[in-house]
Amino acid sequence: MNEVTGRVNTQFNKVDYFFKLRNTNEVLIKNNERLVNLLNENFEKQDTSTKIVSENIFNDTTGRKRKWQYFSAKVVSNSVAAQNNFIAIHRGAGQQIKKDDGVVDLNNGVVGIVTEVGENYSVIMSLLHKDSKISAKLKKGGEVGQVIWDGKEPNRLSLIEIRKSALVAKGDTVYTSGFTTTFPYGLMIGTIDEIVKDKSTNNYILYLKSTANFYNLQYVNAIENLQREEVDQLLKNANNKVNN
């Protein structure tokens, strides 16, 4: 009886540990979201040369105005084998996710962009998608290009539009340029794994090993640009004046 009881207790402890571990992981994810949102780069200091009187829930006690807000979400569907891969997350409009939010993994490696939003779920266009284009910059030289996917190997991306005059080397870091309203400046996209001279142009094709591991995405962070509407509206107004 003691032996049987011991075996039962052992199995019970294993099951109990599993559920406690899952709860612990969820707590860690929430803590990660909270800590990421406290980073200085998610705020902009207000211009103190003039007095600005405004009420904004995104201002903190130091006078900084929040620009980027992170929202953690669980991945419920993910593909890597198709030509056009999508990721589904269990968080939608009812939980503050918006179309065109950038998405990163828990290590701030770029994953993709939100393209469809439901009430409780959202769909992300993965970097592993033939239509994906991310503005990117070389860390060393500062040259700016576009990160795309050629549809062949998951976790292997291509950086194009980099001139052959640029100083590039295997292992160089590639990160977001900050030239769009989707991603903050300086998020890791990948590292250069292979350098190829494009014979048809005066550019390189730089193959990257992606920072995000698309085979093992469990949780991600969606990033909302709280100042996007203002920038987009100004650009729209400028284009309308040119076209008219």
PAZAPA-4460 file (N, C-alpha, C; in steps of 0.05 Angstrom, whole numbers, plus 32768, in hexadecimal, padded with zeros to 4 digits):
% residues 244
    n_x    n_y    n_z   ca_x   ca_y   ca_z    c_x    c_y    c_z   seq   type   mol
   8011   7FE8   8000   8000   8000   8000   8011   8019   8000     1      M     A
   8027   8018   800F   8039   802F   8010   8045   8035   7FF5     2      N     A
   804C   801E   7FE7   8059   8021   7FCC   8045   802D   7FB9     3      E     A
   802C   8023   7FB9   8017   802D   7FA7   8011   804A   7FAD     4      V     A
   800F   8050   7FC7   8009   806C   7FCF   8020   807F   7FC6     5      T     A
   8038   8075   7FC8   804F   8085   7FC0   804F   808B   7FA2     6      G     A
   8047   8077   7F92   8046   807B   7F75   8030   808F   7F6E     7      R     A
   8019   808D   7F7B   8003   809F   7F76   800B   80BC   7F7D     8      V     A
   8018   80BF   7F94   8021   80D9   7F9D   8035   80E5   7F8A     9      N     A
   8047   80D4   7F7F   805B   80DD   7F6C   804E   80E8   7F53    10      T     A
   803B   80D9   7F48   802D   80E1   7F30   801D   80FB   7F35    11      Q     A
   8011   80FD   7F4C   8001   8115   7F53   8014   812D   7F54    12      F     A
   802B   8129   7F61   803E   813F   7F63   8048   8149   7F48    13      N     A
   804B   8136   7F35   8054   813D   7F1A   803F   814E   7F0C    14      K     A
   8025   8146   7F0E   800F   8155   7F02   800D   8170   7F0F    15      V     A
   800E   8171   7F2A   800C   818A   7F38   8023   819D   7F31    16      D     A
   803B   8192   7F2D   8052   81A2   7F25   804E   81AD   7F09    17      Y     A
   8042   819D   7EF7   803E   81A6   7EDB   802C   81BF   7EDB    18      F     A
   8016   81BE   7EEA   8003   81D5   7EEA   800F   81ED   7EF8    19      F     A
   801E   81E8   7F0D   802C   81FE   7F1B   8040   820B   7F08    20      K     A
   804F   81FA   7EF8   8062   8205   7EE5   8055   8216   7ED0    21      L     A
   803E   820D   7EC6   8030   821C   7EB2   8027   8237   7EBD    22      R     A
   801D   8237   7ED5   8014   8250   7EE2   802C   8263   7EE6    23      N     A
   8043   8257   7EEE   805B   8266   7EF2   8064   8274   7ED8    24      T     A
   8062   8265   7EC1   806A   8270   7EA7   8058   8287   7EA0    25      N     A
   803E   8285   7EA5   802C   829B   7E9F   8032   82B4   7EAF    26      E     A
   8039   82B0   7EC9   8041   82C6   7EDA   805A   82D3   7ECF    27      V     A
   806E   82C3   7EC6   8086   82CE   7EBB   8081   82DE   7EA2    28      L     A
   806F   82D5   7E91   8068   82E3   7E78   805D   82FE   7E7F    29      I     A
   804A   82FF   7E92   803E   8319   7E9B   8053   832C   7EA6    30      K     A
   8065   8321   7EB6   807A   8331   7EC2   808D   833C   7EAC    31      N     A
   8092   832C   7E98   80A3   8335   7E81   8095   834C   7E73    32      N     A
   807B   834A   7E6E   806C   8360   7E61   806E   837A   7E72    33      E     A
   806B   8377   7E8C   806C   838F   7E9D   8087   839C   7E9D    34      R     A
   809C   838B   7E9E   80B8   8396   7E9F   80BF   83A3   7E84    35      L     A
   80B8   8396   7E6E   80BE   83A1   7E54   80B1   83BD   7E50    36      V     A
   8099   83C0   7E5B   808B   83D9   7E58   8097   83F0   7E69    37      N     A
   80AA   83E9   7E7B   80B7   83FD   7E8B   80D1   8407   7E7F    38      L     A
   80DA   83FB   7E69   80F3   8402   7E5D   80F2   841F   7E52    39      L     A
   8109   842D   7E55   810A   8449   7E4D   8104   844E   7E30    40      N     A
   810C   843B   7E1E   8108   843F   7E01   80EB   843F   7DF9    41      E     A
   80D9   8437   7E0B   80BC   8438   7E05   80B0   8453   7E0B    42      N     A
   80C0   8466   7E14   80B7   8481   7E1B   80C6   8496   7E0B    43      F     A
   80BA   84AD   7E08   80C7   84C4   7DFC   80C5   84DB   7E10    44      E     A
   80DC   84E9   7E14   80DB   8500   7E26   80CE   8517   7E18    45      K     A
   80BD   8526   7E27   80B0   853D   7E1B   80C3   8554   7E19    46      Q     A
   80BE   8565   7E05   80CE   857D   7E01   80C8   8591   7E18    47      D     A
   80DD   8597   7E27   80D9   85A9   7E3E   80DF   85C6   7E38    48      T     A
   80E4   85CC   7E1E   80EA   85E8   7E17   80D0   85F9   7E18    49      S     A
   80B9   85EC   7E15   80A0   85F9   7E18   808E   85EA   7E2B    50      T     A
   807C   85F8   7E38   806B   85EB   7E4B   8053   85DE   7E3D    51      K     A
   804F   85C5   7E41   8039   85B6   7E35   8027   85AD   7E4B    52      I     A
   800E   85B5   7E49   7FFA   85AC   7E5C   7FE8   8598   7E4F    53      V     A
   7FEA   857F   7E58   7FD9   856A   7E4C   7FD5   8554   7E61    54      S     A
   7FC0   8546   7E5D   7FBA   852E   7E6D   7FBC   8516   7E5C    55      E     A
   7FCE   8504   7E63   7FD2   84EC   7E52   7FD8   84D5   7E65    56      N     A
   7FC9   84C0   7E62   7FCD   84A9   7E74   7FE7   849B   7E6F    57      I     A
   7FF4   84A1   7E59   800D   8494   7E52   8025   84A3   7E5D    58      F     A
   8021   84BA   7E69   8037   84C8   7E75   803E   84BC   7E91    59      N     A
   8058   84BA   7E96   805F   84B0   7EB1   8068   84C8   7EC2    60      D     A
   8071   84C3   7EDA   8076   84D8   7EEE   808F   84E9   7EE6    61      T     A
   80A0   84DF   7ED4   80B7   84EE   7ECC   80B2   8500   7EB4    62      T     A
   8099   8500   7EAA   8092   8511   7E93   8096   8503   7E78    63      G     A
   809E   84EA   7E79   80A2   84DB   7E60   8086   84D3   7E55    64      R     A
   8084   84D3   7E3A   806C   84CA   7E2D   8070   84AF   7E20    65      K     A
   805F   849C   7E28   8062   8481   7E1D   805D   8481   7DFF    66      R     A
   806F   8473   7DF0   806B   846F   7DD4   8064   8453   7DCD    67      K     A
   8070   8440   7DDB   806D   8423   7DD4   8061   8415   7DEC    68      W     A
   804D   8404   7DE6   8040   83F4   7DFB   8041   83D6   7DF3    69      Q     A
   804B   83C5   7E04   804D   83A8   7DFF   8036   8399   7E0B    70      Y     A
   802C   8385   7DFC   8017   8373   7E05   801F   8356   7E00    71      F     A
   8021   8346   7E16   8028   832A   7E12   8011   831A   7E09    72      S     A
   8016   8305   7DFA   8001   82F4   7DEF   800B   82D8   7DEA    73      A     A
   7FFA   82C5   7DEE   8001   82A9   7DE9   7FFC   82A1   7DCC    74      K     A
   8010   8294   7DC0   800D   828A   7DA5   7FFC   8271   7DA5    75      V     A
   7FE7   8271   7D94   7FD5   825A   7D92   7FD7   824C   7D77    76      V     A
   7FE4   8258   7D64   7FE8   824B   7D4A   8000   8258   7D3C    77      S     A
   8010   8247   7D2F   8029   8251   7D23   8031   823E   7D0C    78      N     A
   8039   824A   7CF6   8042   8239   7CDF   805D   8244   7CD6    79      S     A
   806E   8232   7CCB   8088   8239   7CC1   808D   822D   7CA5    80      V     A
   807C   821A   7C9D   8082   820A   7C85   8075   8215   7C6C    81      A     A
   8062   8228   7C6E   8055   8232   7C56   8065   8249   7C4A    82      A     A
   805C   8253   7C33   8069   826A   7C27   8060   8284   7C35    83      Q     A
   8047   8283   7C3F   803C   829A   7C4E   8033   8291   7C6A    84      N     A
   8044   8296   7C7D   803F   828B   7C98   8032   82A0   7CAA    85      N     A
   801F   8297   7CBB   8011   82A8   7CCE   8013   829C   7CEA    86      F     A
   8010   82AE   7CFE   8010   82A6   7D1A   7FF7   82B1   7D26    87      I     A
   7FE9   82A0   7D35   7FD1   82A9   7D44   7FD7   82AB   7D61    88      A     A
   7FCD   82C1   7D6E   7FD1   82C5   7D8A   7FB6   82C8   7D98    89      I     A
   7FB5   82C1   7DB2   7F9D   82C2   7DC2   7F9B   82DD   7DCF    90      H     A
   7F98   82F2   7DBF   7F94   830D   7DC9   7F8B   831E   7DB1    91      R     A
   7F75   832D   7DB5   7F6A   833C   7D9F   7F63   8359   7DA6    92      G     A
   7F4F   8364   7D98   7F47   8380   7D9C   7F3D   8384   7DB9    93      A     A
   7F30   836F   7DC3   7F26   8371   7DDF   7F3C   8373   7DF3    94      G     A
   7F55   836C   7DEB   7F6C   836D   7DFD   7F81   8380   7DF2    95      Q     A
   7F78   8394   7DE3   7F89   83AB   7DDA   7F9C   83A6   7DC3    96      Q     A
   7F99   8390   7DB4   7FA9   838B   7D9D   7F9D   839A   7D85    97      I     A
   7FAE   83A6   7D74   7FA6   83B5   7D5D   7FB4   83AB   7D44    98      K     A
   7FA7   83AF   7D2D   7FB4   83A9   7D14   7FCD   83BA   7D10    99      K     A
   7FE1   83AE   7D05   7FFB   83BB   7CFF   800D   83BD   7D18   100      D     A
   8005   83B1   7D2F   8017   83AF   7D45   802F   839D   7D3D   101      D     A
   8046   83A5   7D45   805D   8393   7D42   805D   837D   7D57   102      G     A
   806A   8367   7D51   806A   8350   7D63   8087   8346   7D66   103      V     A
   808F   8341   7D7F   80A9   8336   7D85   80A7   831E   7D97   104      V     A
   80BC   830E   7D99   80BC   82F8   7DAD   80C4   8304   7DC8   105      D     A
   80C6   82F3   7DDC   80CC   82FD   7DF7   80E9   8307   7DFA   106      L     A
   80FA   8302   7DE6   8115   830D   7DE6   8117   8326   7DD4   107      N     A
   8100   8331   7DCC   80FF   8348   7DBB   8109   8342   7D9E   108      N     A
   8108   8329   7D96   810E   8323   7D7A   80F5   8326   7D69   109      G     A
   80F8   8334   7D52   80E1   833B   7D42   80D4   8321   7D36   110      V     A
   80B9   8320   7D39   80AA   8309   7D30   8098   830F   7D18   111      V     A
   808B   8327   7D17   807A   832D   7D01   8068   8345   7D08   112      G     A
   8052   8348   7CF9   8040   835F   7CFC   8023   8355   7CFD   113      I     A
   8013   8360   7D0F   7FF7   8358   7D11   7FE8   8362   7CF8   114      V     A
   7FDA   834F   7CEB   7FCB   8356   7CD3   7FAC   8353   7CD6   115      T     A
   7FA3   8342   7CE8   7F87   833D   7CED   7F82   833D   7D0B   116      E     A
   7F6C   834A   7D13   7F65   834C   7D2F   7F48   8345   7D34   117      V     A
   7F43   8331   7D44   7F29   832B   7D4D   7F24   8335   7D6A   118      G     A
   7F0F   832D   7D76   7F09   8336   7D91   7F1D   832A   7DA5   119      E     A
   7F23   8311   7DA2   7F34   8303   7DB5   7F4D   82F6   7DA9   120      N     A
   7F4F   82F7   7D8F   7F66   82EB   7D81   7F70   82FE   7D6C   121      Y     A
   7F8A   82FB   7D65   7F95   830B   7D4F   7FA8   82F9   7D3F   122      S     A
   7FAC   8302   7D26   7FBE   82F3   7D14   7FD6   8305   7D0C   123      V     A
   7FED   82F9   7D0C   8006   8307   7D07   8011   82FD   7CEC   124      I     A
   8018   830F   7CDA   8028   8307   7CC3   8045   8303   7CCC   125      M     A
   804D   82EA   7CCC   8068   82E3   7CD5   807D   82EF   7CC2   126      S     A
   8096   82F3   7CCC   80AC   82FA   7CBB   80B0   82E5   7CA5   127      L     A
   80A6   82CD   7CAB   80A8   82B7   7C97   8090   82B8   7C85   128      L     A
   808D   82CE   7C77   8076   82D3   7C65   8081   82E1   7C4C   129      H     A
   8079   82D9   7C34   8084   82E4   7C1C   807F   8302   7C19   130      K     A
   806A   830C   7C26   8063   8329   7C24   806F   8339   7C3B   131      D     A
   807D   832D   7C4D   8088   833B   7C65   80A0   834C   7C5D   132      S     A
   809F   8365   7C66   80B6   8377   7C62   80BA   8388   7C7B   133      K     A
   80D2   8387   7C86   80D8   8395   7C9F   80F0   83A8   7C9A   134      I     A
   80EC   83C2   7CA0   8103   83D4   7C9D   8118   83CE   7CB2   135      S     A
   8131   83CA   7CA9   8146   83C1   7CBB   8160   83D0   7CB7   136      A     A
   8171   83CF   7CCB   818A   83DE   7CCA   81A1   83CC   7CD4   137      K     A
   81B8   83D0   7CC7   81D0   83C2   7CD0   81DB   83D0   7CE8   138      L     A
   81E2   83C2   7CFD   81EB   83CE   7D16   8205   83DC   7D12   139      K     A
   8218   83D0   7D04   8232   83DC   7D01   8233   83F4   7CEE   140      K     A
   822A   83F0   7CD6   822C   8405   7CC2   8215   8418   7CC1   141      G     A
   81FE   8410   7CCB   81E6   8421   7CCB   81D6   8421   7CB2   142      G     A
   81DE   8411   7C9E   81CF   8410   7C84   81B4   8404   7C89   143      E     A
   81A0   840E   7C7A   8184   8406   7C7D   817B   83F7   7C65   144      V     A
   816D   83E1   7C6A   8162   83D1   7C54   8147   83C5   7C5C   145      G     A
   813F   83B0   7C4E   8126   83A2   7C53   812C   8385   7C59   146      Q     A
   811F   837A   7C6F   8121   835E   7C75   8109   8350   7C69   147      V     A
   810E   833B   7C59   80F9   832C   7C4C   80FF   830E   7C51   148      I     A
   80ED   82FD   7C47   80F1   82E0   7C48   80ED   82D4   7C2C   149      W     A
   8100   82C3   7C25   80FF   82B7   7C0A   80EE   829E   7C08   150      D     A
   80E1   8296   7C1E   80CF   8280   7C1D   80DD   8265   7C1F   151      G     A
   80F6   8264   7C26   8105   824B   7C26   8109   8240   7C42   152      K     A
   811B   824C   7C51   8122   8240   7C6C   8116   8251   7C82   153      E     A
   8107   8245   7C94   80FE   8254   7CAC   8117   825C   7CBD   154      P     A
   8114   8272   7CCB   8129   827D   7CDB   8141   8288   7CCB   155      N     A
   813D   828B   7CB1   8151   8296   7C9F   8144   82AC   7C8E   156      R     A
   814C   82C5   7C92   8140   82DC   7C85   8155   82E8   7C72   157      L     A
   814C   82FC   7C62   815D   830A   7C50   815B   8328   7C54   158      S     A
   8173   8335   7C55   8174   8352   7C57   817D   835C   7C3B   159      L     A
   816C   836C   7C2E   8171   8376   7C13   8174   8394   7C13   160      I     A
   817D   839F   7BFC   8180   83BC   7BF8   8198   83C7   7C07   161      E     A
   81AB   83B6   7C0D   81C4   83C0   7C1A   81DA   83C1   7C04   162      I     A
   81E5   83D9   7C00   81F9   83DD   7BEB   8212   83CD   7BF0   163      R     A
   8220   83C6   7BDB   8239   83B6   7BDD   824F   83C7   7BE9   164      K     A
   824C   83E1   7BEA   8260   83F2   7BF7   825E   83F1   7C16   165      S     A
   8249   83E5   7C20   8246   83E3   7C3D   8259   83CF   7C49   166      A     A
   8263   83D5   7C61   8274   83C2   7C6F   8263   83AE   7C7F   167      L     A
   8263   8396   7C76   8253   8381   7C83   8264   8369   7C89   168      V     A
   825C   835A   7C9E   826C   8343   7CA6   8259   832E   7CB2   169      A     A
   8260   8315   7CAF   8250   8300   7CBB   824F   8304   7CD9   170      K     A
   8237   8301   7CE4   8233   8305   7D01   8229   8321   7D08   171      G     A
   8229   8334   7CF5   821F   834F   7CFA   8202   834E   7D02   172      D     A
   81FA   8360   7D13   81DE   8361   7D1D   81CD   8372   7D0B   173      T     A
   81B4   8369   7D07   81A0   8379   7CF7   8188   837D   7D0A   174      V     A
   817F   8396   7D0B   8169   839D   7D1D   8156   83B0   7D10   175      Y     A
   813F   83B5   7D1C   812B   83C7   7D11   8136   83E4   7D0F   176      T     A
   812F   83F1   7CF9   813A   840C   7CF3   812C   8422   7D03   177      S     A
   8113   841D   7D0B   8103   8432   7D18   80F7   8446   7D04   178      G     A
   80F9   843F   7CE9   80EF   8451   7CD5   80D1   844C   7CCE   179      F     A
   80C4   843B   7CDD   80A7   8436   7CD9   809A   843A   7CF4   180      T     A
   8080   843A   7CF4   8071   843D   7D0D   806A   8422   7D19   181      T     A
   8075   840D   7D0E   806E   83F2   7D18   8080   83E8   7D2E   182      T     A
   809A   83EC   7D2B   80AD   83E2   7D3E   80BF   83F8   7D49   183      F     A
   80C6   83F6   7D63   80D9   8409   7D6E   80F5   8404   7D61   184      P     A
   8106   8418   7D63   8121   8416   7D59   8131   8401   7D6A   185      Y     A
   8141   83F1   7D5D   8154   83E0   7D6B   814C   83C5   7D74   186      G     A
   8135   83BA   7D6A   812D   839F   7D71   813C   838B   7D5E   187      L     A
   8146   8376   7D6A   8156   8362   7D5B   8144   8354   7D46   188      M     A
   814F   8352   7D2D   8142   8342   7D18   8152   8329   7D13   189      I     A
   816C   832C   7D12   817D   8315   7D0D   819B   831D   7D0B   190      G     A
   81AB   8309   7D05   81C8   830E   7D01   81D0   8302   7CE5   191      T     A
   81E3   8310   7CD8   81EB   8308   7CBD   81F8   82EC   7CBE   192      I     A
   81EE   82DA   7CAE   81F8   82BF   7CAD   8207   82BA   7C92   193      D     A
   8200   82C9   7C7D   820D   82C5   7C63   820B   82DF   7C53   194      E     A
   8220   82E5   7C45   8221   82FD   7C34   8224   82F6   7C17   195      I     A
   8211   82FF   7C07   8211   82F8   7BEA   820F   8312   7BDA   196      V     A
   8220   8315   7BC6   821F   832B   7BB4   820A   8326   7B9E   197      K     A
   81F6   8337   7B9C   81E2   8334   7B88   81ED   833D   7B6D   198      D     A
   81EF   832A   7B5A   81FB   832F   7B40   81EB   8342   7B2F   199      K     A
   81D1   8344   7B34   81C0   8355   7B23   81BE   8372   7B2D   200      S     A
   81C8   8377   7B45   81C7   8392   7B50   81E2   8399   7B5D   201      T     A
   81E3   83B1   7B69   81FA   83BA   7B77   81F7   83B6   7B95   202      N     A
   81E6   83A2   7B9C   81DF   839D   7BB8   81E8   8382   7BC2   203      N     A
   81E9   837F   7BDC   81EC   8365   7BE8   81D1   8358   7BED   204      Y     A
   81D1   833E   7BEF   81BB   832F   7BFC   81C8   8323   7C15   205      I     A
   81BE   832C   7C2C   81C9   8323   7C46   81B5   830F   7C52   206      L     A
   81BE   82F7   7C56   81AC   82E3   7C62   81B0   82E4   7C81   207      Y     A
   819A   82E4   7C8F   819A   82E7   7CAC   8190   82CE   7CBA   208      L     A
   819B   82C9   7CD1   8190   82B6   7CE4   817D   82C6   7CF6   209      K     A
   8164   82C0   7CF5   8150   82D0   7D04   8155   82CD   7D22   210      S     A
   8150   82E4   7D30   8152   82E3   7D4E   813C   82D3   7D5A   211      T     A
   8124   82D6   7D50   810D   82C7   7D5A   810F   82AA   7D4F   212      A     A
   8109   8297   7D60   8107   827B   7D58   80EA   8274   7D51   213      N     A
   80E5   8274   7D37   80C9   8270   7D2E   80BF   8254   7D33   214      F     A
   80D1   8241   7D39   80C8   8226   7D3F   80BD   8223   7D5B   215      Y     A
   80C3   8236   7D6C   80BD   8232   7D89   80B1   824C   7D95   216      N     A
   809D   8258   7D88   8090   826F   7D92   8079   8267   7DA4   217      L     A
   807A   826E   7DBD   8064   8268   7DD0   8056   8281   7DDA   218      Q     A
   8066   8296   7DDF   805B   82B0   7DE7   8069   82C6   7DD7   219      Y     A
   805A   82DB   7DD1   8065   82F2   7DC3   805C   830C   7DD1   220      V     A
   8068   8322   7DC9   805F   833C   7DD1   8057   834D   7DB9   221      N     A
   803E   8356   7DB9   8035   8369   7DA4   803C   8385   7DAE   222      A     A
   8045   8396   7D9B   804E   83B1   7DA2   803C   83C6   7D95   223      I     A
   802F   83D6   7DA5   801E   83EB   7D9A   802D   8406   7D9B   224      E     A
   802D   8414   7D84   8038   842F   7D83   8022   8442   7D8A   225      N     A
   8023   844E   7DA2   800E   845F   7DAB   800D   847A   7D9D   226      L     A
   8021   847F   7D8C   8022   8498   7D7D   801F   8494   7D5F   227      Q     A
   8018   847B   7D57   8016   8474   7D3B   8002   8485   7D2C   228      R     A
   7FEA   8489   7D37   7FD5   8497   7D29   7FDD   84B3   7D21   229      E     A
   7FEC   84C0   7D33   7FF5   84DC   7D2D   8008   84DC   7D15   230      E     A
   801B   84CA   7D16   802F   84C9   7D00   8022   84C1   7CE6   231      V     A
   8011   84AC   7CE7   8004   84A3   7CCE   7FF2   84B9   7CC2   232      D     A
   7FE4   84C8   7CD3   7FD3   84DD   7CC9   7FE3   84F4   7CBC   233      Q     A
   7FFA   84FB   7CC8   800B   8510   7CBC   8016   8507   7CA1   234      L     A
   801F   84EE   7C9F   8029   84E3   7C86   8013   84E3   7C71   235      L     A
   7FFB   84DB   7C79   7FE4   84DA   7C67   7FDE   84F6   7C5C   236      K     A
   7FDE   850A   7C6E   7FD9   8526   7C66   7FEE   8530   7C52   237      N     A
   8007   8529   7C58   801D   8531   7C46   801A   8525   7C2A   238      A     A
   8013   850B   7C29   800F   84FE   7C0F   7FF7   8509   7C00   239      N     A
   7FE2   8510   7C0E   7FCB   851B   7C01   7FD1   8536   7BF4   240      N     A
   7FE2   8547   7C02   7FE9   8560   7BF7   7FFA   855D   7BDD   241      K     A
   800C   8549   7BDD   801D   8544   7BC6   800B   853B   7BAE   242      V     A
   7FF8   8528   7BB4   7FE7   851D   7B9F   7FD3   8531   7B94   243      N     A
   7FCC   8545   7BA5   7FB8   8559   7B9C   7FC6   8571   7B8E   244      N     A
***
